[in-house]
């Protein structure tokens, strides 16, 4: 499997606006993407060749569950850009690592997340850009 780079680090937060102020105004990182859906709000902040994705789940109970007791933020996943997602899935399977769902397409990208129970209690996302 060819891992090209860390694409982004996904962080679950209790309050997206607070996190955005810290990363944008406090640290001076450029906000590159925002998305509001019925179930979540997210924003990406660029830091060199890597982004930080901050995710606020709108269901309070689910947010508490994913954050853990008393936490305001936690790293949820590390996303790797790969040259070929099928090749990555084959390599992961050989390691006994399973995806937590079928691959998801978004624009020109296809991505998959690992089931933490099969990847040492860590979640990884593998992202391939179908345009190269």
JOHUJO-V886400 format. One record per run of one state. SS is the DSSP state (h for helix, s for strand, l for the rest). FROM is the first residue (numbers start at 1). TO is the last residue. If there is no record, write none. Layout:
# JOHUJO-V886400
ss=<SS	SS>
from=<FROM	FROM>
to=<TO	TO>
This chain:
# JOHUJO-V886400
ss=<l	s	l	h	l	s	l	s	l	s	l	h	l	s	l	h	l	s	l	s	l	s	l	h	l	s	l>
from=<1	3	14	16	27	30	37	40	48	50	58	60	68	73	83	85	95	99	100	104	107	109	115	116	119	123	130>
to=<2	13	15	26	29	36	39	47	49	57	59	67	72	82	84	94	98	99	103	106	108	114	115	118	122	129	132>
